[in-house]
Amino acid sequence: HGMKKSCAPWPDSESDSEEEEDALGRMWLEGDSLAPYVGTPGGLLDGALDLAEVTSSDVVVDLGCGDGRLAIWAVARFDAAAAVGIEVDEDLVRRAQANVEARGVQGRVRIIHGDVASIDDADVQRALDEATVLTMFLLPEGLADLAPLIRRHLRRPGRRRALCLGWRPPDDLVAAKTATLGDDSGAGLDAYVYQ
């Protein structure tokens, strides 16, 4: 791995207070999207992107990016060439775009308001084509829906990885690496890398 760049930490309280998460959670309806919004804890971002071996030659695409923190962190801290966050919820897209501007990474991080499952969305498809690393923190049902997309990504030429946080996709995909991030804090988050 390359050296990580110095940048201000992503405080766990920055944009996901319990009240905000409760309100966003109540807005989520099963079947409405691939998962309710739950921000990846700021302290686990390094571990997640380290596990996926993100470098300056990568284009990271976060499926269901929420407030954009993982895409932003990939560029700001790991010096990824570029990152794209794809989010279906308009309020989260606005929040992610505000976070991109606040972190000063507008030139290398794009947030797309779109549905990752839509084959008709040209912006989404272009981002998926450019991706070297796909990241996602989705419910098992969402991962099952995206399993064909993950398989297609991993079959593309070049070094491709998929990072799944929380849950693993269907059993026919075998993880190259697994870890429990933040295990020492008691707030462990399972992470799986496919390549």
Phi, psi and chi 1 to 4 in degrees:
 res  aa     phi    psi   chi1   chi2   chi3   chi4
   1 HIS       -  153.0  -44.5  -69.0      -      -
   2 GLY   -79.3  174.0      -      -      -      -
   3 MET   -71.3  138.6  -69.2  -93.4  -60.6      -
   4 LYS   -77.7  140.8  -76.5 -169.0 -118.0   -3.5
   5 LYS   -78.4  151.6  -66.9  169.1   66.6  174.2
   6 SER   -79.2  133.8  174.0      -      -      -
   7 CYS  -157.7  159.6   66.1      -      -      -
   8 ALA   -59.3  137.0      -      -      -      -
   9 PRO   -61.5  157.7   15.5  -20.4      -      -
  10 TRP   -93.9   98.6 -164.9  -72.0      -      -
  11 PRO   -65.7  138.5    9.2   -8.1      -      -
  12 ASP   -62.5  -19.2  -70.5  -29.7      -      -
  13 SER   -98.1    1.2   61.2      -      -      -
  14 GLU   -58.7  -49.3 -178.9  171.1  -59.5      -
  15 SER  -140.8   17.6   63.2      -      -      -
  16 ASP  -138.6   59.7   54.3  -12.3      -      -
  17 SER   -61.6  159.7   68.1      -      -      -
  18 GLU   -58.6  -38.1  -75.8 -173.7   36.7      -
  19 GLU   -62.9  -44.4  -62.7   82.4   27.2      -
  20 GLU   -64.3  -44.1  -77.2 -177.3   -2.2      -
  21 GLU   -64.1  -39.3  -81.9 -160.3   15.9      -
  22 ASP   -61.5  -44.3  -73.2  -12.1      -      -
  23 ALA   -64.7  -44.0      -      -      -      -
  24 LEU   -66.4  -39.2  -73.7  162.6      -      -
  25 GLY   -62.2  -38.8      -      -      -      -
  26 ARG   -68.5  -28.3  -78.1 -166.9  -59.0  -85.1
  27 MET   -73.3  -22.5  -67.4 -179.4  -22.6      -
  28 TRP   -77.9  131.1 -177.0   76.8      -      -
  29 LEU  -116.2  136.2  -60.5  171.2      -      -
  30 GLU   -55.7  135.4 -166.7  166.4  -17.3      -
  31 GLY    88.9  -12.4      -      -      -      -
  32 ASP   -76.7  -34.4 -170.5   32.3      -      -
  33 SER  -153.3 -175.9   63.5      -      -      -
  34 LEU   -82.3  -12.7  -62.3  170.4      -      -
  35 ALA  -173.4  153.8      -      -      -      -
  36 PRO   -73.0  159.3   26.8  -32.5      -      -
  37 TYR   -74.8  124.4  168.9   68.7      -      -
  38 VAL  -141.2  115.6  177.6      -      -      -
  39 GLY   -67.8  136.9      -      -      -      -
  40 THR   -62.0  127.0  -56.9      -      -      -
  41 PRO   -53.1  132.2  -26.4   35.2      -      -
  42 GLY   -52.4  -38.2      -      -      -      -
  43 GLY   -69.3  -11.2      -      -      -      -
  44 LEU  -101.9   -5.5  -56.8 -176.2      -      -
  45 LEU   -61.4  -44.4  -65.9  170.8      -      -
  46 ASP   -58.5  -49.0  -85.9   -7.2      -      -
  47 GLY   -60.4  -40.8      -      -      -      -
  48 ALA   -64.0  -48.1      -      -      -      -
  49 LEU   -74.7  -29.8  -65.9  168.3      -      -
  50 ASP   -62.6  -45.9  -95.1  -25.4      -      -
  51 LEU   -59.0  -38.7 -169.5   67.9      -      -
  52 ALA   -80.3   -2.8      -      -      -      -
  53 GLU    55.9   46.4  -61.2  179.4   11.0      -
  54 VAL   -68.8  132.5  171.2      -      -      -
  55 THR  -131.0  180.0   69.6      -      -      -
  56 SER   -68.0   -9.8   60.6      -      -      -
  57 SER   -95.5    1.0   60.2      -      -      -
  58 ASP   -92.5  149.8  -77.6  -47.9      -      -
  59 VAL  -113.8  112.8  175.0      -      -      -
  60 VAL   -95.8  128.7  176.1      -      -      -
  61 VAL  -121.1  118.0  175.6      -      -      -
  62 ASP   -98.4  116.1 -169.6   15.6      -      -
  63 LEU   -86.7  115.3  -50.1  179.0      -      -
  64 GLY    76.6   60.7      -      -      -      -
  65 CYS   -76.0   -9.4   71.9      -      -      -
  66 GLY    58.0 -123.1      -      -      -      -
  67 ASP   -85.8    7.7   66.5    3.7      -      -
  68 GLY    86.0    2.4      -      -      -      -
  69 ARG   -60.3  -38.9   65.4 -178.7   66.7 -170.6
  70 LEU   -70.7  -42.2 -154.6  136.1      -      -
  71 ALA   -63.5  -44.5      -      -      -      -
  72 ILE   -62.5  -45.7  -68.3  165.8      -      -
  73 TRP   -63.3  -37.1 -156.3 -111.4      -      -
  74 ALA   -59.3  -39.0      -      -      -      -
  75 VAL   -82.8  -49.5  164.5      -      -      -
  76 ALA   -67.8  -36.6      -      -      -      -
  77 ARG  -105.5  -37.4  179.7  100.0  162.1  111.7
  78 PHE  -101.8    0.0  -76.9   73.8      -      -
  79 ASP    58.6   31.8 -159.3   27.6      -      -
  80 ALA   -55.4  146.1      -      -      -      -
  81 ALA   -56.3  -39.5      -      -      -      -
  82 ALA  -163.3  165.0      -      -      -      -
  83 ALA  -147.7  148.5      -      -      -      -
  84 VAL  -131.5  131.1  179.0      -      -      -
  85 GLY  -106.3  132.4      -      -      -      -
  86 ILE  -116.0  125.4  -58.0  171.4      -      -
  87 GLU  -142.2  137.1  177.1   57.7   54.2      -
  88 VAL   -88.5  -24.5   71.2      -      -      -
  89 ASP   -85.9  118.9 -179.3  -67.7      -      -
  90 GLU   -60.2  -39.4  -79.1 -174.4   65.9      -
  91 ASP   -63.8  -40.5  -68.5  -27.7      -      -
  92 LEU   -69.6  -34.4  -73.1  170.9      -      -
  93 VAL   -60.8  -45.6  167.1      -      -      -
  94 ARG   -61.9  -43.1  -80.8 -167.7  -70.0  -82.6
  95 ARG   -63.9  -43.2 -172.6 -169.3  -61.9 -174.8
  96 ALA   -62.8  -43.3      -      -      -      -
  97 GLN   -63.7  -37.7  -71.6  168.7  -29.1      -
  98 ALA   -65.0  -39.7      -      -      -      -
  99 ASN   -66.3  -38.1  -75.3  -25.9      -      -
 100 VAL   -59.2  -47.1  165.8      -      -      -
 101 GLU   -66.0  -42.7  -70.1  175.1   25.5      -
 102 ALA   -62.5  -32.0      -      -      -      -
 103 ARG   -90.0   -4.5  -68.1  -78.0  175.3  152.7
 104 GLY    69.8   32.8      -      -      -      -
 105 VAL  -116.6   24.8  -69.6      -      -      -
 106 GLN   -54.9  -34.3  -52.6   86.6  -50.8      -
 107 GLY   -71.1  -19.0      -      -      -      -
 108 ARG  -124.7   -6.8  -67.7  172.3   44.5 -153.2
 109 VAL  -122.6  124.9  178.3      -      -      -
 110 ARG  -113.8  141.5  -77.7 -175.4  -53.7  141.8
 111 ILE  -113.5  126.6  -56.0  -62.5      -      -
 112 ILE  -111.1  128.7  -63.2  172.6      -      -
 113 HIS   -85.0  105.4  178.7 -133.0      -      -
 114 GLY  -169.8  173.9      -      -      -      -
 115 ASP  -107.9  118.8 -178.9   -9.6      -      -
 116 VAL   -62.4  -22.2  -61.6      -      -      -
 117 ALA   -85.3   -4.8      -      -      -      -
 118 SER   -85.3  116.3  171.2      -      -      -
 119 ILE   -80.0   -8.8   57.9  171.3      -      -
 120 ASP   -91.2   -8.4  -61.6  -30.7      -      -
 121 ASP   -89.4  106.2 -171.5  -37.7      -      -
 122 ALA   -62.7  -39.0      -      -      -      -
 123 ASP   -63.1  -43.7  -75.0  -18.4      -      -
 124 VAL   -63.8  -46.7  168.5      -      -      -
 125 GLN   -63.5  -39.1  -68.8  -52.1  -49.9      -
 126 ARG   -63.0  -43.4 -167.8  169.5   21.6  -98.5
 127 ALA   -62.7  -42.6      -      -      -      -
 128 LEU   -64.8  -36.4  -66.2  173.3      -      -
 129 ASP   -65.8  -35.7  -71.0  -14.7      -      -
 130 GLU   -78.7  -21.1  -65.4  168.4    0.8      -
 131 ALA   -64.2  134.8      -      -      -      -
 132 THR  -102.8  -27.8   57.8      -      -      -
 133 VAL  -129.1  121.5  179.0      -      -      -
 134 LEU   -97.1  135.6  -68.7 -179.9      -      -
 135 THR  -124.0  148.5   61.8      -      -      -
 136 MET  -160.1  144.7   60.2 -149.1   82.4      -
 137 PHE  -130.8   82.2 -171.4  174.8      -      -
 138 LEU  -124.4  160.9  -55.7  172.8      -      -
 139 LEU   -68.8  158.5  -66.3  172.9      -      -
 140 PRO   -53.4  -38.1  -27.1   34.9      -      -
 141 GLU   -63.9  -40.6  -59.6   81.1   27.2      -
 142 GLY   -65.2  -40.5      -      -      -      -
 143 LEU   -64.2  -39.2  -72.1  170.3      -      -
 144 ALA   -62.6  -40.8      -      -      -      -
 145 ASP   -63.8  -33.4  -70.9  -11.4      -      -
 146 LEU   -94.8   -0.1  -67.9 -176.1      -      -
 147 ALA   -53.3  -43.1      -      -      -      -
 148 PRO   -61.9  -38.5  -22.9   32.8      -      -
 149 LEU   -65.3  -42.2 -176.2  148.5      -      -
 150 ILE   -62.8  -46.4  -63.4  167.9      -      -
 151 ARG   -59.5  -45.2  -75.3 -171.9 -154.8   94.6
 152 ARG   -61.5  -43.3 -168.8  167.6   51.1 -111.1
 153 HIS   -59.5  -46.8  168.9   73.8      -      -
 154 LEU   -68.9  -23.6  -65.4  173.9      -      -
 155 ARG   -82.4  -13.8  -77.9 -164.2  -57.2  -96.3
 156 ARG   -65.0  155.0  -64.0  178.5   83.0   94.4
 157 PRO   -65.8  156.5    7.3   -9.4      -      -
 158 GLY    89.9  179.5      -      -      -      -
 159 ARG   -82.7  111.6 -175.9  161.5 -173.0 -105.8
 160 ARG  -121.8  140.0  -52.0  -77.2  172.3  169.6
 161 ARG  -135.7  155.4  -79.8  103.4   58.2 -136.3
 162 ALA  -129.2  129.0      -      -      -      -
 163 LEU  -110.2  118.3  169.2   66.9      -      -
 164 CYS  -111.2  124.6  -61.2      -      -      -
 165 LEU  -104.8  139.9  -60.9  172.5      -      -
 166 GLY    91.7  -59.6      -      -      -      -
 167 TRP  -133.9  160.4  -67.1  -86.6      -      -
 168 ARG  -100.3  152.1   68.2 -178.8   79.0 -171.2
 169 PRO   -72.7 -176.9   14.0  -14.6      -      -
 170 PRO   -51.1  154.6  -26.1   33.6      -      -
 171 ASP   -60.2  -21.4  -68.1  -25.6      -      -
 172 ASP   -73.6  -12.1   65.4  -43.9      -      -
 173 LEU   -94.0  124.6  -74.7  166.7      -      -
 174 VAL  -107.3  123.6  178.7      -      -      -
 175 ALA   -67.9  136.4      -      -      -      -
 176 ALA   -78.7  -31.5      -      -      -      -
 177 LYS  -144.9  144.6  -66.4 -168.6  -82.1 -172.8
 178 THR  -135.4  152.8   63.5      -      -      -
 179 ALA  -158.4  157.7      -      -      -      -
 180 THR  -108.3  109.8  -59.1      -      -      -
 181 LEU   -78.2  141.2  -52.9  174.8      -      -
 182 GLY    69.0   20.4      -      -      -      -
 183 ASP   -52.9  -39.2 -141.5    4.3      -      -
 184 ASP   -69.8  -18.6   50.8  -19.0      -      -
 185 SER   -89.4   -8.5   69.0      -      -      -
 186 GLY    82.5   -3.3      -      -      -      -
 187 ALA  -109.9   50.2      -      -      -      -
 188 GLY   -61.5  141.6      -      -      -      -
 189 LEU  -127.6  118.7  176.1   65.4      -      -
 190 ASP   -69.9  139.7  -68.8  -27.2      -      -
 191 ALA  -134.3  139.8      -      -      -      -
 192 TYR  -131.5  131.6  -51.1   88.9      -      -
 193 VAL  -114.6  131.1  172.7      -      -      -
 194 TYR  -115.0  141.3  -59.9   84.1      -      -
 195 GLN  -145.6      -   45.1 -164.4   37.5      -
